Amino acid sequence: MARADDWGLNVYGASYHFDRDKAKAMGLTHEINPGLGVRWRREANESWDYFADAGFYRDSKANEAAVTGAGGLWHATDHLRLGAALVLLKSDTYNHNKAFVAPLPVAAYDGRRVSFNMVYMPKWQDINKTNQVGFWLTFWLP
């Protein structure tokens, strides 16, 4: 589906915390996470795409979060993409409002005009105290 250079509008949307009781005790109760961003992608070859994202959204504690990152997606099937990204995140909720970089696994179901994206954010020391997934859509510009 990807061409030489594609630009898309990211519409951030949702998260799910696996450890429900711990997330609730920490105030991570907002699983609707609205926000906007942009995505650029370039086809590396017939099996891989490169991408870069930047945006803002409301995190699971209703704080504004800024995110930017870049990575690669392998074409597992005609529509399924699997890969990883190096992500820079800054939010009052995570890491005491100090920006941090993390490698994160990502997946996407790539349609002609819309991609459904998912990221897994594992529990990691005091930076991220719960395991969760995040979901968003990318609307590809004509």
CYANA upper distance limits for C-alpha pairs under 8 A (distance plus 0.5 A):
  1 MET  CA    110 ASP  CA      7.86
  1 MET  CA    111 GLY  CA      7.77
  1 MET  CA    112 ARG  CA      6.65
  2 ALA  CA      6 ASP  CA      7.31
  2 ALA  CA     41 ARG  CA      8.01
  2 ALA  CA     42 ARG  CA      7.53
  2 ALA  CA     43 GLU  CA      6.47
  2 ALA  CA     49 ASP  CA      8.05
  3 ARG  CA     42 ARG  CA      7.30
  3 ARG  CA     43 GLU  CA      6.59
  4 ALA  CA     42 ARG  CA      5.88
  4 ALA  CA     43 GLU  CA      6.15
  5 ASP  CA     40 TRP  CA      7.56
  5 ASP  CA     41 ARG  CA      6.31
  5 ASP  CA     42 ARG  CA      5.30
  5 ASP  CA     43 GLU  CA      7.74
  6 ASP  CA     40 TRP  CA      6.21
  6 ASP  CA     41 ARG  CA      5.80
  6 ASP  CA     42 ARG  CA      7.02
  6 ASP  CA    140 TRP  CA      7.61
  6 ASP  CA    141 LEU  CA      7.87
  7 TRP  CA     38 VAL  CA      7.71
  7 TRP  CA     39 ARG  CA      6.20
  7 TRP  CA     40 TRP  CA      5.17
  7 TRP  CA     41 ARG  CA      7.16
  7 TRP  CA    140 TRP  CA      6.57
  7 TRP  CA    141 LEU  CA      6.37
  8 GLY  CA     38 VAL  CA      6.20
  8 GLY  CA     39 ARG  CA      5.48
  8 GLY  CA     40 TRP  CA      6.94
  8 GLY  CA    138 THR  CA      6.27
  8 GLY  CA    139 PHE  CA      5.77
  8 GLY  CA    140 TRP  CA      4.65
  8 GLY  CA    141 LEU  CA      5.88
  9 LEU  CA     36 LEU  CA      7.69
  9 LEU  CA     37 GLY  CA      6.44
  9 LEU  CA     38 VAL  CA      5.23
  9 LEU  CA     39 ARG  CA      6.76
  9 LEU  CA    138 THR  CA      5.91
  9 LEU  CA    139 PHE  CA      5.66
  9 LEU  CA    140 TRP  CA      6.97
  9 LEU  CA    141 LEU  CA      7.89
 10 ASN  CA     36 LEU  CA      6.03
 10 ASN  CA     37 GLY  CA      5.19
 10 ASN  CA     38 VAL  CA      5.78
 10 ASN  CA     39 ARG  CA      6.98
 10 ASN  CA     55 GLY  CA      8.26
 10 ASN  CA    136 TRP  CA      7.32
 10 ASN  CA    137 LEU  CA      6.18
 10 ASN  CA    138 THR  CA      4.90
 10 ASN  CA    139 PHE  CA      6.99
 11 VAL  CA     34 PRO  CA      7.70
 11 VAL  CA     35 GLY  CA      6.41
 11 VAL  CA     36 LEU  CA      5.42
 11 VAL  CA     37 GLY  CA      7.11
 11 VAL  CA    136 TRP  CA      6.25
 11 VAL  CA    137 LEU  CA      5.77
 11 VAL  CA    138 THR  CA      6.77
 11 VAL  CA    139 PHE  CA      8.29
 12 TYR  CA     33 ASN  CA      6.84
 12 TYR  CA     34 PRO  CA      5.72
 12 TYR  CA     35 GLY  CA      5.29
 12 TYR  CA     36 LEU  CA      6.41
 12 TYR  CA     37 GLY  CA      8.16
 12 TYR  CA     57 TYR  CA      7.04
 12 TYR  CA    135 PHE  CA      7.29
 12 TYR  CA    136 TRP  CA      4.90
 12 TYR  CA    137 LEU  CA      6.97
 13 GLY  CA     32 ILE  CA      6.21
 13 GLY  CA     33 ASN  CA      5.21
 13 GLY  CA     34 PRO  CA      5.34
 13 GLY  CA     35 GLY  CA      7.35
 13 GLY  CA    134 GLY  CA      8.33
 13 GLY  CA    135 PHE  CA      6.48
 13 GLY  CA    136 TRP  CA      5.62
 13 GLY  CA    137 LEU  CA      8.15
 14 ALA  CA     31 GLU  CA      5.85
 14 ALA  CA     32 ILE  CA      5.00
 14 ALA  CA     33 ASN  CA      5.45
 14 ALA  CA     34 PRO  CA      7.87
 14 ALA  CA    134 GLY  CA      6.25
 14 ALA  CA    135 PHE  CA      5.68
 14 ALA  CA    136 TRP  CA      7.27
 15 SER  CA     31 GLU  CA      5.35
 15 SER  CA     32 ILE  CA      7.07
 15 SER  CA     33 ASN  CA      7.40
 15 SER  CA     60 SER  CA      7.84
 15 SER  CA    132 GLN  CA      7.27
 15 SER  CA    133 VAL  CA      5.98
 15 SER  CA    134 GLY  CA      4.73
 15 SER  CA    135 PHE  CA      6.59
 16 TYR  CA     31 GLU  CA      6.63
 16 TYR  CA    132 GLN  CA      5.89
 16 TYR  CA    133 VAL  CA      5.89
 16 TYR  CA    134 GLY  CA      7.09
 17 HIS  CA     23 ALA  CA      7.07
 17 HIS  CA    130 THR  CA      7.31
 17 HIS  CA    131 ASN  CA      6.44
 17 HIS  CA    132 GLN  CA      4.80
 17 HIS  CA    133 VAL  CA      7.27
 18 PHE  CA    130 THR  CA      7.87
 18 PHE  CA    131 ASN  CA      6.28
 18 PHE  CA    132 GLN  CA      6.30
 19 ASP  CA     23 ALA  CA      6.60
 19 ASP  CA    130 THR  CA      6.97
 19 ASP  CA    131 ASN  CA      7.36
 20 ARG  CA     24 LYS  CA      6.58
 21 ASP  CA     25 ALA  CA      6.68
 22 LYS  CA     26 MET  CA      6.75
 22 LYS  CA    130 THR  CA      7.91
 23 ALA  CA     27 GLY  CA      6.80
 23 ALA  CA     28 LEU  CA      5.45
 23 ALA  CA     29 THR  CA      7.37
 23 ALA  CA    130 THR  CA      7.17
 24 LYS  CA     28 LEU  CA      5.95
 24 LYS  CA     29 THR  CA      6.16
 27 GLY  CA     60 SER  CA      8.37
 27 GLY  CA     61 LYS  CA      6.48
 28 LEU  CA     60 SER  CA      5.29
 28 LEU  CA     61 LYS  CA      5.35
 29 THR  CA     60 SER  CA      6.38
 29 THR  CA     61 LYS  CA      6.89
 30 HIS  CA     59 ASP  CA      7.61
 30 HIS  CA     60 SER  CA      4.90
 30 HIS  CA     61 LYS  CA      6.35
 30 HIS  CA     62 ALA  CA      6.79
 31 GLU  CA     59 ASP  CA      8.41
 31 GLU  CA     60 SER  CA      6.19
 32 ILE  CA     60 SER  CA      8.09
 33 ASN  CA     57 TYR  CA      6.66
 33 ASN  CA     58 ARG  CA      5.40
 33 ASN  CA     59 ASP  CA      6.08
 33 ASN  CA     60 SER  CA      7.24
 33 ASN  CA     62 ALA  CA      8.21
 34 PRO  CA     57 TYR  CA      5.96
 34 PRO  CA     58 ARG  CA      6.19
 35 GLY  CA     55 GLY  CA      7.84
 35 GLY  CA     56 PHE  CA      5.98
 35 GLY  CA     57 TYR  CA      4.28
 35 GLY  CA     58 ARG  CA      6.84
 36 LEU  CA     55 GLY  CA      6.14
 36 LEU  CA     56 PHE  CA      6.28
 36 LEU  CA     57 TYR  CA      6.94
 37 GLY  CA     53 ASP  CA      7.51
 37 GLY  CA     54 ALA  CA      5.90
 37 GLY  CA     55 GLY  CA      4.20
 37 GLY  CA     56 PHE  CA      6.78
 38 VAL  CA     53 ASP  CA      6.19
 38 VAL  CA     54 ALA  CA      6.11
 38 VAL  CA     55 GLY  CA      6.87
 39 ARG  CA     51 PHE  CA      7.36
 39 ARG  CA     52 ALA  CA      6.16
 39 ARG  CA     53 ASP  CA      5.01
 39 ARG  CA     54 ALA  CA      7.34
 39 ARG  CA    138 THR  CA      7.95
 40 TRP  CA     51 PHE  CA      5.95
 40 TRP  CA     52 ALA  CA      5.80
 40 TRP  CA     53 ASP  CA      7.10
 41 ARG  CA     49 ASP  CA      7.04
 41 ARG  CA     50 TYR  CA      5.96
 41 ARG  CA     51 PHE  CA      4.63
 41 ARG  CA     52 ALA  CA      7.00
 42 ARG  CA     49 ASP  CA      6.11
 42 ARG  CA     50 TYR  CA      5.77
 42 ARG  CA     51 PHE  CA      6.91
 43 GLU  CA     48 TRP  CA      6.83
 43 GLU  CA     49 ASP  CA      4.90
 43 GLU  CA     50 TYR  CA      6.84
 44 ALA  CA     48 TRP  CA      5.85
 44 ALA  CA     49 ASP  CA      5.60
 44 ALA  CA     50 TYR  CA      6.84
 45 ASN  CA     49 ASP  CA      7.56
 46 GLU  CA     75 HIS  CA      8.42
 47 SER  CA     74 TRP  CA      6.25
 47 SER  CA     75 HIS  CA      5.59
 47 SER  CA     76 ALA  CA      8.43
 48 TRP  CA     72 GLY  CA      7.27
 48 TRP  CA     73 LEU  CA      6.11
 48 TRP  CA     74 TRP  CA      5.08
 48 TRP  CA     75 HIS  CA      6.44
 49 ASP  CA     72 GLY  CA      6.11
 49 ASP  CA     73 LEU  CA      5.74
 49 ASP  CA     74 TRP  CA      7.14
 49 ASP  CA     75 HIS  CA      8.41
 50 TYR  CA     70 ALA  CA      8.02
 50 TYR  CA     71 GLY  CA      6.34
 50 TYR  CA     72 GLY  CA      4.97
 50 TYR  CA     73 LEU  CA      6.97
 51 PHE  CA     70 ALA  CA      6.06
 51 PHE  CA     71 GLY  CA      6.04
 51 PHE  CA     72 GLY  CA      6.59
 51 PHE  CA     73 LEU  CA      8.31
 52 ALA  CA     68 THR  CA      7.96
 52 ALA  CA     69 GLY  CA      6.13
 52 ALA  CA     70 ALA  CA      4.66
 52 ALA  CA     71 GLY  CA      7.07
 53 ASP  CA     67 VAL  CA      8.23
 53 ASP  CA     68 THR  CA      5.84
 53 ASP  CA     69 GLY  CA      5.84
 53 ASP  CA     70 ALA  CA      6.82
 54 ALA  CA     66 ALA  CA      8.23
 54 ALA  CA     67 VAL  CA      6.14
 54 ALA  CA     68 THR  CA      4.63
 54 ALA  CA     69 GLY  CA      7.11
 55 GLY  CA     66 ALA  CA      6.43
 55 GLY  CA     67 VAL  CA      5.96
 55 GLY  CA     68 THR  CA      6.96
 56 PHE  CA     64 GLU  CA      7.30
 56 PHE  CA     65 ALA  CA      6.05
 56 PHE  CA     66 ALA  CA      5.07
 56 PHE  CA     67 VAL  CA      6.73
 57 TYR  CA     64 GLU  CA      6.23
 57 TYR  CA     65 ALA  CA      5.89
 57 TYR  CA     66 ALA  CA      7.26
 58 ARG  CA     62 ALA  CA      5.61
 58 ARG  CA     63 ASN  CA      5.85
 58 ARG  CA     64 GLU  CA      5.17
 58 ARG  CA     65 ALA  CA      6.49
 59 ASP  CA     63 ASN  CA      5.94
 59 ASP  CA     64 GLU  CA      6.74
 59 ASP  CA     65 ALA  CA      6.60
 59 ASP  CA     91 SER  CA      8.39
 59 ASP  CA     93 THR  CA      8.08
 60 SER  CA     93 THR  CA      8.45
 61 LYS  CA     93 THR  CA      6.90
 63 ASN  CA     91 SER  CA      7.24
 63 ASN  CA     92 ASP  CA      6.86
 63 ASN  CA     93 THR  CA      7.17
 64 GLU  CA     91 SER  CA      6.76
 64 GLU  CA     92 ASP  CA      8.09
 65 ALA  CA     89 LEU  CA      7.55
 65 ALA  CA     90 LYS  CA      6.15
 65 ALA  CA     91 SER  CA      4.99
 65 ALA  CA     92 ASP  CA      8.04
 66 ALA  CA     89 LEU  CA      6.30
 66 ALA  CA     90 LYS  CA      5.79
 66 ALA  CA     91 SER  CA      7.12
 67 VAL  CA     87 VAL  CA      7.47
 67 VAL  CA     88 LEU  CA      6.20
 67 VAL  CA     89 LEU  CA      5.14
 67 VAL  CA     90 LYS  CA      7.13
 68 THR  CA     87 VAL  CA      6.32
 68 THR  CA     88 LEU  CA      5.81
 68 THR  CA     89 LEU  CA      7.25
 69 GLY  CA     85 ALA  CA      6.84
 69 GLY  CA     86 LEU  CA      5.97
 69 GLY  CA     87 VAL  CA      4.65
 69 GLY  CA     88 LEU  CA      6.40
 70 ALA  CA     85 ALA  CA      5.76
 70 ALA  CA     86 LEU  CA      6.14
 70 ALA  CA     87 VAL  CA      7.21
 71 GLY  CA     83 GLY  CA      7.89
 71 GLY  CA     84 ALA  CA      6.10
 71 GLY  CA     85 ALA  CA      4.41
 71 GLY  CA     86 LEU  CA      6.65
 72 GLY  CA     83 GLY  CA      6.08
 72 GLY  CA     84 ALA  CA      6.43
 72 GLY  CA     85 ALA  CA      7.06
 73 LEU  CA     81 ARG  CA      6.01
 73 LEU  CA     82 LEU  CA      5.72
 73 LEU  CA     83 GLY  CA      4.83
 73 LEU  CA     84 ALA  CA      7.32
 73 LEU  CA    106 VAL  CA      8.41
 73 LEU  CA    107 ALA  CA      8.10
 74 TRP  CA     81 ARG  CA      5.88
 74 TRP  CA     82 LEU  CA      5.73
 74 TRP  CA     83 GLY  CA      6.32
 75 HIS  CA     79 HIS  CA      7.71
 75 HIS  CA     80 LEU  CA      6.68
 75 HIS  CA     81 ARG  CA      5.30
 75 HIS  CA     82 LEU  CA      7.29
 76 ALA  CA     80 LEU  CA      5.98
 76 ALA  CA     81 ARG  CA      6.04
 76 ALA  CA     82 LEU  CA      7.01
 77 THR  CA     81 ARG  CA      7.65
 79 HIS  CA    108 ALA  CA      8.49
 79 HIS  CA    109 TYR  CA      5.92
 79 HIS  CA    110 ASP  CA      5.35
 79 HIS  CA    111 GLY  CA      7.03
 80 LEU  CA    107 ALA  CA      7.94
 80 LEU  CA    108 ALA  CA      6.43
 80 LEU  CA    109 TYR  CA      5.23
 80 LEU  CA    110 ASP  CA      6.77
 81 ARG  CA    107 ALA  CA      5.98
 81 ARG  CA    108 ALA  CA      5.46
 81 ARG  CA    109 TYR  CA      6.69
 81 ARG  CA    110 ASP  CA      7.56
 82 LEU  CA    105 PRO  CA      8.34
 82 LEU  CA    106 VAL  CA      6.63
 82 LEU  CA    107 ALA  CA      5.03
 82 LEU  CA    108 ALA  CA      7.12
 83 GLY  CA    105 PRO  CA      6.41
 83 GLY  CA    106 VAL  CA      5.80
 83 GLY  CA    107 ALA  CA      6.67
 84 ALA  CA    103 PRO  CA      7.38
 84 ALA  CA    104 LEU  CA      6.02
 84 ALA  CA    105 PRO  CA      4.78
 84 ALA  CA    106 VAL  CA      5.65
 84 ALA  CA    107 ALA  CA      8.48
 85 ALA  CA    103 PRO  CA      6.17
 85 ALA  CA    104 LEU  CA      5.92
 85 ALA  CA    105 PRO  CA      6.98
 85 ALA  CA    106 VAL  CA      7.39
 86 LEU  CA    101 VAL  CA      7.27
 86 LEU  CA    102 ALA  CA      6.22
 86 LEU  CA    103 PRO  CA      4.95
 86 LEU  CA    104 LEU  CA      6.88
 87 VAL  CA    101 VAL  CA      5.89
 87 VAL  CA    102 ALA  CA      5.80
 87 VAL  CA    103 PRO  CA      6.67
 87 VAL  CA    104 LEU  CA      7.55
 88 LEU  CA     99 ALA  CA      7.22
 88 LEU  CA    100 PHE  CA      6.10
 88 LEU  CA    101 VAL  CA      4.92
 88 LEU  CA    102 ALA  CA      7.15
 89 LEU  CA     99 ALA  CA      6.03
 89 LEU  CA    100 PHE  CA      6.15
 89 LEU  CA    101 VAL  CA      6.99
 90 LYS  CA     94 TYR  CA      7.84
 90 LYS  CA     97 ASN  CA      6.59
 90 LYS  CA     98 LYS  CA      6.69
 90 LYS  CA     99 ALA  CA      4.84
 90 LYS  CA    100 PHE  CA      7.22
 91 SER  CA     95 ASN  CA      8.21
 91 SER  CA     96 HIS  CA      8.26
 91 SER  CA     97 ASN  CA      5.54
 91 SER  CA     98 LYS  CA      7.82
 91 SER  CA     99 ALA  CA      7.80
 92 ASP  CA     96 HIS  CA      6.40
 92 ASP  CA     97 ASN  CA      4.66
 92 ASP  CA     98 LYS  CA      8.31
 93 THR  CA     97 ASN  CA      7.10
 94 TYR  CA     98 LYS  CA      8.18
 94 TYR  CA    127 ILE  CA      6.24
 94 TYR  CA    128 ASN  CA      6.59
 95 ASN  CA     99 ALA  CA      7.84
 95 ASN  CA    100 PHE  CA      7.98
 95 ASN  CA    126 ASP  CA      7.16
 95 ASN  CA    127 ILE  CA      4.86
 95 ASN  CA    128 ASN  CA      7.52
 96 HIS  CA    127 ILE  CA      8.32
104 LEU  CA    119 VAL  CA      7.39
104 LEU  CA    120 TYR  CA      6.94
104 LEU  CA    121 MET  CA      6.98
105 PRO  CA    119 VAL  CA      6.47
105 PRO  CA    120 TYR  CA      6.33
105 PRO  CA    121 MET  CA      8.37
106 VAL  CA    117 ASN  CA      7.87
106 VAL  CA    118 MET  CA      6.21
106 VAL  CA    119 VAL  CA      4.97
106 VAL  CA    120 TYR  CA      7.08
107 ALA  CA    117 ASN  CA      6.36
107 ALA  CA    118 MET  CA      5.75
107 ALA  CA    119 VAL  CA      6.99
108 ALA  CA    115 SER  CA      6.87
108 ALA  CA    116 PHE  CA      5.93
108 ALA  CA    117 ASN  CA      4.80
108 ALA  CA    118 MET  CA      6.66
109 TYR  CA    115 SER  CA      6.05
109 TYR  CA    116 PHE  CA      5.63
109 TYR  CA    117 ASN  CA      7.06
110 ASP  CA    114 VAL  CA      7.08
110 ASP  CA    115 SER  CA      4.86
110 ASP  CA    116 PHE  CA      7.04
111 GLY  CA    115 SER  CA      5.88
113 ARG  CA    139 PHE  CA      6.46
113 ARG  CA    140 TRP  CA      5.65
113 ARG  CA    141 LEU  CA      8.10
114 VAL  CA    137 LEU  CA      7.26
114 VAL  CA    138 THR  CA      6.04
114 VAL  CA    139 PHE  CA      5.15
114 VAL  CA    140 TRP  CA      6.44
115 SER  CA    137 LEU  CA      6.15
115 SER  CA    138 THR  CA      5.53
115 SER  CA    139 PHE  CA      7.18
115 SER  CA    140 TRP  CA      8.37
116 PHE  CA    135 PHE  CA      7.91
116 PHE  CA    136 TRP  CA      6.68
116 PHE  CA    137 LEU  CA      5.29
116 PHE  CA    138 THR  CA      7.11
117 ASN  CA    135 PHE  CA      6.10
117 ASN  CA    136 TRP  CA      5.79
117 ASN  CA    137 LEU  CA      6.42
117 ASN  CA    138 THR  CA      7.96
118 MET  CA    133 VAL  CA      7.24
118 MET  CA    134 GLY  CA      6.03
118 MET  CA    135 PHE  CA      5.11
118 MET  CA    136 TRP  CA      7.20
119 VAL  CA    133 VAL  CA      6.03
119 VAL  CA    134 GLY  CA      5.73
119 VAL  CA    135 PHE  CA      7.20
120 TYR  CA    131 ASN  CA      8.22
120 TYR  CA    132 GLN  CA      6.59
120 TYR  CA    133 VAL  CA      5.00
120 TYR  CA    134 GLY  CA      7.10
121 MET  CA    128 ASN  CA      8.39
121 MET  CA    131 ASN  CA      6.42
121 MET  CA    132 GLN  CA      5.84
121 MET  CA    133 VAL  CA      6.39
121 MET  CA    134 GLY  CA      8.26
122 PRO  CA    128 ASN  CA      7.74
122 PRO  CA    130 THR  CA      7.36
122 PRO  CA    131 ASN  CA      5.05
122 PRO  CA    132 GLN  CA      6.94
123 LYS  CA    127 ILE  CA      8.43
123 LYS  CA    128 ASN  CA      5.65
123 LYS  CA    129 LYS  CA      5.61
123 LYS  CA    130 THR  CA      5.19
123 LYS  CA    131 ASN  CA      5.21
123 LYS  CA    132 GLN  CA      8.40
124 TRP  CA    128 ASN  CA      5.63
124 TRP  CA    129 LYS  CA      6.69
124 TRP  CA    130 THR  CA      8.27
125 GLN  CA    129 LYS  CA      6.92
